[in-house]
Amino acid sequence: MTADDKANPRPESGLRLKEEEIFSGLGPARGSLLFLGRYTLKEVMAVLARKGFFREARKRNLWPLSYRLDSSDYPVQRLLIYWEKEDPDRIVVDLKLKESRTKFLDPEKHGYKLPVQHSLLFEWLTLQNPRQEFSGHHGPLPGQTRPGLSLSKKILEIFLYLARLIELDALVAFPAYFHNALLFSRYLYFVNPVKEGEIKAIRRQFNHVPFRQLAWAVYLGCLETDDGQAYEWQAEEQVYPLSESLKEYINSRVYKEIARHVEKTSRFKLNLELFQEKSQKAGILY
């Protein structure tokens, strides 16, 4: 499904839809060609307009926009937003997600029973500016090919709006890279309190280290545990809790005590000599 430049009206003039008009199709899933089985692409764009995404795109001179919704692997869907035209080099947003009934296993390990959660799972999210290149002292983070948009919070707000509208229990992310988890930790919590404590311990112990340098140190295996082993990033579920049961778990005494204990007792060290050697060899700017 595509939309050409004619489908890109000015947000302030062409997308002044009432909420009941935007979501006139809410109800039982109407098919895999709809976003989350509910929304037309026009409705999705209307939400983006209401939440200021188009305004931010214009500020970055990323206009007009083109869109494509790939539902070939439904219920997993891929939403792509391009600058001007569909071109891999012009991707602004690349999002893979699905709606799911999620059973979290970690709470049971710690003696806490949590019911199945109706969740929105983010399998992949890229936000980038295809009009910019990395230069000077501002090199990429691991996995980046273009500079980011600094719109993670805006995107989260958009999906929280949708999640509350369709009464979901949680937003769930699987941060592929350590730095993603660190960024998301401003808004999300790991379901596993051990992982929550671990990320807080690293953030606290290396708050004097520049963010990009720390990200590459972890990626290159130069952050070490107290026994000298390289710290290897393993992705786990990070959630924004919306249901009362999930909020209760995240705020529970057992969760907080485990996370606090891990944060206080975990020790890490940065092998600077190894990091300098590896980063120079790879030509990494940080």
Secondary structure, DSSP 8 states (H G I E B T S, - for coil): -EE-GGG---HHHH----HHHHTTT-SS---TTSBTTTB-HHHHHHHHHHTTHHHHHHHTT--SEEEEEE-TTTTSEEEEEEESS--GGGEEEEEEEEEEEE--SHHHHTT-----EEEEEEEEEEEB-TT---BTTB---TT-SS-B-S-HHHHHHHHHHHHHHTT-SEEEE--SSHHHHHHHTTT-EESSHHHHHHHHHHHHHTTTS-HHHHHHHHHTT-EEETTS-B-------EEEE-SHHHHHHHTSHHHHHHHHHHHHH--EEE-HHHHHHHHHHHT---
